[in-house]
Amino acid sequence: MLALKDLSWQPFDARFKSFLQNFNQHTNTLEKELSLRHATQVLEEFESLQKTISQTEQLVQALRTETSAIEQDRKRREDERTAGRSKLRRKIQAVDDFDRKSYSTTNKMDQTSGMGTGF
């Protein structure tokens, strides 16, 4: 009876040692598979982000190119306006100079003819 008692009563760890080893092995395998799946998802997300960053960089470069072209066009138009204003000022000055000469010549003629005295 004592022998039967020794055979039937064993601590849990001893009785289920094989089961616990298999369970721990399966737990470790599951953890590794989950870690691998997580790493794969992180890598896929990283690659997706790299693609998005690349596309964004291309868009930024296109925007810089377009902005540069617009800025060059704005500068060209500003230079044209400045040149046009200078040309207009020279023409106005020429007209003013002509008017002064004409007025001066008319005054001299009036004074010599006696009409500059007013009556």
Buried (B, 14 or more C-beta within 10 A) or exposed (E): EEEEEEEEEEEEEEEEEEEEEEEEEEEEEEEEEEEEEEEEEEEEEEEEEEEEEEEEEEEEEEEEEEEEEEEEEEEEEEEEEEEEEEEEEEEEEEEEEEEEEEEEEEEEEEEEEEEEEEE
